[in-house]
Amino acid sequence: MILLRLKYLIIILCVSVISCSEHKQKKTPTISSKFQNSEIKDEFDNLDIFNHLNELVNPYNFQNKLQLVNFFFVSCPTICPAMENELTPIANANRDNDIIFLSFTINPEQDSISVLNAYAKNLKAGKNRQFLRTNKKNLKRIASLFLSQIKNDDELFYHTSYAVLLDRSMKIRGLYDLLSKDEVNLLEEDIAVLLKDDV
Amino acid sequence: MAKYKKIIILFGLMFSGLIIFYYSLTPLRRNSAKRRILHATHILEPDWSKVISKTSDGYQADLTSSTLLVDGIFPSMKGPTTFRTFLLEDKEDEIYWITGLEAKANTKHETQNESDDFICHVNLYHSEVEHFARMGMVDRINIQVPQLITLTKGDLDFNFPEGFGYPIFSNEKIFLGTQALNLNYSNSFFTINYDFKIKFQKNKERRLKPLYMRYAVLVLPYNVKDEFVYTDENINNKVSCVIPKGNHHGLNSLNEEGEAITAFWKVPIGKHTYRSNFTKILALDTIVRLHKINSHAHPYATSISLRDITADSILFKSDIINYKNKIGLDKITSYSSVDGLELFPDHEYELVEEVNNTSDSEIEMMGSMFLYFYDYKLDKIIDTIK
């Protein structure tokens, strides 16, 4: 009888310790739930977004995965290489995890599918990376939905150095400046936390 | 022997190339490069620390910065920087109210009791996109500088009036940083780090009234010609710009008349007054109440005022006291009031900065006010934010 009580006591203690440690886990915020809006989903169904393999892509098709979205262009001489230096190791470390990396070019005129394909090959990008191309009008809308700023109206090309992290239900859970080591560390932490989360 | 000679020559050339490259950098980049090397090699402490504790009237986060080297004169905005991104509490998802910020410097310099003289400015930012998206106020994204609070020597202990605060999320990214300054000691060689205290309340324990910051900065038309010659006629008409071609922060732009304007200008010897109308930046759509003003200026400024042009009255004058025996700001007065000041949407407002350049050459100047208004829009919705 005493042994039975002791067993129950141990079980209760274990459950308490586990729930306490869960309580102390990092709470990754929800920045925006706008992608759960059915009108935005319908909008994406009508956008022609192609990846570097010339396949039609819709971010809603990756709802079972985390998504990390950023903006770039192949001939970018300044911040893109620095952003890519941070993205590549994160993507490589997560090749077997449920996360997809979506990179939209803001220069679709120069960055044809073949240019994006060569870019992906040059980076030795895995299957978890998609380099995406759509028209300029769509790009503006897509950038604003991902809370990102781009400018590609004339010869001045500009995009934020942020990467946007979405969870499996398409909620935006974080924006991270890839030019900041502190923020890259936060991104890696948040990917690990969200990968553990069940849908 | 010939092989070693080649290696020595090669190393010599590489070393010479590095020295030439180093001295071709701007002072700011040179100091930044030096800081990176000293931190990467751990010759100086590269890490920050953070401790959160409960106080008698709320909470405080004590942060200590990485260590910097002061090895020469660093004019305003030219010294090495230290900067950190962090979350106040990543294991909570609650609204916190920032109620104050303090900063102090620690040096091994002989003038230890004057360590704060080596603070150029302290900036506390948040991520505008993340912050306002979470608050449901996306129309406020990217409309102004992202600073929440800026401190300068002369006023390093900042507090909002009792009952007011700036709301942030416990797990929201915030950025804190400072830049070293050394205006007086040319033969310096010492280390410096900084202690910061962020004072805050937790919303679940105490609900405060929200404040919203609007940044008012003096922007002046400048002469785009490279060599600007001051005359009695033009001296207060157009200024000479510190950075004529602007920089990546977009410090220079055009006003409505199509004139190039700058927020950093050169001041010739003597007394000068500079004015800048910022009514359009305020863009008031209703009567608002101003509860806190924090001013920012460079040495040799003697005052900066917020003036109601329509009512022809000074709403607040920030007196600036300069040291008498050395270059630097001893004191800048700020405004803090529970009752506040009213500003009207049909009034025009300007900043007026007085400068007395008592040095023997041109100096660099700027002037701004961080204006904290009662945020009636956020107050209506903040209890519904999850």
Interface residues (C-beta under 8 A of the other chain):
Chain A: H23 K24 Q25 K26 K27 T28 P29 T30 I31 S32 L147 Q149 Y162 I172 G174 L175 S180 D182 E183 L186
Chain B: R84 T85 F86 L87 D90 K91 E92 D93 S127 V129 E130 A133 R134 V138 I141 N142 F169 N171 E172 K173
